[in-house]
Amino acid sequence: MAISKDFWRSRINKWTALDPPDRIAEGLFGLIMVLTFTCTISVSTAGRQEVRELLWAALGCNLAWGIVDGIMYLMDELVNRAHGVKLLSQIKQSENPSESRALLRDNINPVLSEVMDDDEIDHLSGKIKRLPELPVRNTLVLKNFMVAGQIFLIVFLITFPVSLPFLFITDVALAMRVSNGIALVMLFAGGFALARYSGLRPVLTGLSYTAIGILLVLMTMALGG
C-alpha cells in the first residue's frame, strides 16, 4: 500500500520540531548572511589565500549567528510560555465572562477569533476554568532545545552550498558566478516553498526572494566588492 505525502510530511514535522516556514526562513537568513561574504570577493585581485580567508570568515559568522539565533529563540520561547501560563491563570481566576472572552480573543489566532462567535469563545473559556491544574509550565521543554539546535544547524550548514564552488573551481570569476547562481536558486526555492505553504503566489514569491539576492549582489558590487 502506497504511503501518502501527508504521512511523510507529518513524520518529518514531528521529528524536525521546527515548523516548515520557520525552517525556510532560517535557511534564507543564513543564506543572505553568507552572501554578504562571497559577494565581497574581488574577481580582479582575490587570490586563493584571500578567498580562503573570506570563506573561513563566512563560516565563522554563520556559526556565531546560528548560536545567537538559537539562544534568542530559547529566550523568546521562555517568555511566550510564561505569558501563556499567565493568560491561562487569568482566565481561570476571572469571574467576568466578558473579561475572559476579551482575553481569549486578544491572544488566539486573529483568523480564528474572527470566525468564532461569543458562545464558542465562552465554551473554550469554560473548559479552561474547569481544568484541575494548568496543563503547561512556564519552563522550556526538550522540543524547545531541539528547535534551537535545528536553527543553529540550518544557519550554519547553509554556508556550504554557496562556499563550495570557491573550493573546487580555481577560476575566481567562474566560482563567483556558480556560487551566486546556487544562492539565487536557493532563494527562489525558499520563497516558492513558503508561498506553497502559506497560499501565496509561488512564482511571484520565489522571484521576490530572488530579487533580494540580486539586490544584495548589486549593492556589494557597487560598494567595490
C-alpha positions in Angstrom: 0.0 0.0 0.0 1.4 3.4 -1.0 2.1 5.9 1.8 0.7 9.3 1.2 2.7 12.5 1.1 0.8 13.8 4.2 2.1 10.8 6.2 5.7 11.6 5.4 5.1 15.3 5.9 3.7 14.6 9.4 6.6 12.3 10.2 9.1 15.0 9.1 7.4 17.7 11.1 7.2 15.5 14.2 10.9 14.7 14.2 12.2 18.1 13.0 10.1 20.0 15.5 10.7 23.3 13.7 7.7 24.4 11.5 8.2 24.4 7.7 8.0 28.2 7.3 10.5 28.7 10.2 12.9 26.2 8.7 12.8 28.0 5.3 13.1 31.5 6.9 16.1 30.4 9.0 17.7 29.0 5.8 17.1 32.2 3.9 18.6 34.2 6.8 21.7 32.1 6.8 21.9 32.3 3.0 21.8 36.0 2.9 24.4 36.2 5.7 26.9 34.1 3.7 26.2 36.1 0.5 27.4 39.2 2.2 30.8 37.5 2.4 31.0 35.7 -1.0 29.8 38.8 -2.8 32.7 40.9 -1.4 35.3 38.7 -3.2 37.0 40.8 -5.8 37.4 38.9 -9.1 40.3 41.1 -10.3 42.5 40.9 -7.2 41.5 38.0 -5.0 44.0 35.2 -4.7 43.4 31.7 -3.3 44.6 32.8 0.2 42.2 35.8 0.3 39.3 33.6 -0.9 40.1 31.0 1.8 40.2 33.7 4.5 36.8 35.1 3.4 35.3 31.6 3.4 36.5 31.0 6.9 35.1 34.3 7.9 31.7 33.4 6.4 31.8 30.0 8.2 32.6 31.7 11.5 30.0 34.3 11.0 27.2 31.8 10.3 28.5 29.6 13.2 28.2 32.6 15.5 24.8 33.7 14.2 23.5 30.1 14.4 24.4 30.0 18.1 22.9 33.5 18.7 19.7 32.8 16.8 19.2 29.5 18.7 19.7 31.2 22.1 17.4 34.1 21.1 14.8 31.6 20.1 15.0 29.9 23.6 14.7 33.2 25.3 11.7 34.2 23.2 10.1 30.8 23.7 10.6 31.1 27.5 8.8 34.5 27.6 6.0 33.2 25.4 5.4 30.1 27.5 5.4 32.2 30.7 2.9 34.6 29.1 0.7 31.6 28.1 0.7 30.3 31.7 -0.1 33.8 32.9 -3.0 34.0 30.4 -4.5 30.6 31.5 -4.2 31.7 35.1 -6.0 35.0 34.4 -8.8 33.1 32.6 -9.2 30.6 35.4 -9.4 33.3 38.0 -11.7 35.6 36.1 -15.3 35.7 37.2 -16.5 38.1 34.5 -17.4 36.2 31.2 -16.7 39.3 29.1 -13.2 39.7 30.6 -12.4 36.0 29.8 -13.8 36.4 26.3 -11.6 39.5 25.7 -8.5 37.7 27.0 -9.0 34.8 24.6 -9.8 37.0 21.6 -6.7 39.1 22.2 -4.5 36.0 22.3 -5.7 33.4 19.9 -5.1 33.4 16.2 -6.8 36.5 14.6 -8.4 34.4 11.9 -9.9 32.0 14.5 -11.0 34.9 16.6 -13.0 36.3 13.7 -14.8 33.1 12.8 -15.6 32.1 16.4 -18.7 33.6 17.9 -19.1 34.5 21.6 -20.7 31.2 22.6 -17.8 29.3 21.2 -15.3 31.6 22.9 -17.2 31.2 26.2 -17.2 27.4 25.8 -13.4 27.4 25.4 -13.1 29.7 28.4 -15.3 27.4 30.5 -13.1 24.4 29.6 -10.0 26.3 30.8 -11.7 27.3 34.0 -12.7 23.6 34.7 -9.1 22.4 34.4 -7.9 21.0 37.8 -4.4 22.4 37.1 -2.6 24.1 34.3 -1.5 21.7 31.6 1.7 23.7 30.8 4.5 25.1 32.7 6.5 28.3 32.2 9.7 26.4 31.6 11.5 25.2 28.5 10.9 21.6 27.3 13.0 19.2 25.2 11.3 20.2 22.0 12.4 23.8 22.5 16.1 22.7 22.7 15.6 20.5 19.6 14.2 23.6 17.7 17.2 25.7 18.9 19.6 23.0 17.7 17.9 22.9 14.3 18.0 26.7 13.9 21.8 26.5 14.6 22.3 23.7 12.1 20.3 25.4 9.3 22.0 28.8 9.7 25.5 27.1 9.8 25.1 24.4 7.1 23.5 26.8 4.6 27.1 28.2 4.3 28.4 25.2 2.4 26.4 25.1 -0.9 27.4 28.7 -1.6 31.0 28.3 -0.5 31.9 25.0 -2.2 32.4 26.5 -5.7 35.3 28.6 -4.4 37.0 25.4 -3.0 36.7 23.3 -6.2 36.9 26.0 -9.0 40.2 27.7 -9.4 38.9 30.5 -11.6 37.6 33.0 -9.1 35.2 34.7 -11.6 33.6 31.4 -12.6 33.4 30.3 -9.0 31.6 33.5 -8.1 29.1 33.1 -10.9 28.4 29.5 -9.9 28.1 30.4 -6.2 25.7 33.3 -6.9 23.7 31.1 -9.2 23.3 28.4 -6.5 22.4 31.1 -4.0 19.7 32.6 -6.2 18.2 29.2 -7.0 18.1 28.5 -3.3 16.4 31.9 -2.6 13.8 31.2 -5.3 13.2 27.7 -4.0 12.8 29.0 -0.4 10.3 31.7 -1.5 8.5 29.2 -3.6 8.1 26.7 -0.7 7.0 29.4 1.6 4.3 30.5 -0.8 3.1 26.9 -1.3 2.8 26.6 2.5 1.0 29.9 3.0 -1.2 30.1 -0.1 0.6 33.0 -1.7 1.6 33.0 -5.4 4.6 30.6 -5.6 6.4 32.0 -8.6 5.9 35.6 -7.6 7.1 35.0 -4.0 10.0 33.0 -5.3 11.0 35.8 -7.6 10.7 38.3 -4.8 13.2 36.3 -2.7 15.4 36.0 -5.7 15.3 39.8 -6.1 16.6 40.2 -2.6 19.6 38.1 -3.6 20.2 40.1 -6.8 19.8 43.4 -4.9 22.4 42.2 -2.4 24.9 41.3 -5.1 24.4 44.6 -6.8 24.9 46.5 -3.6 28.1 44.8 -2.8 29.4 45.3 -6.3 28.5 49.0 -6.1 30.5 49.2 -2.9 33.5 47.8 -4.5 33.1 44.1 -3.8 
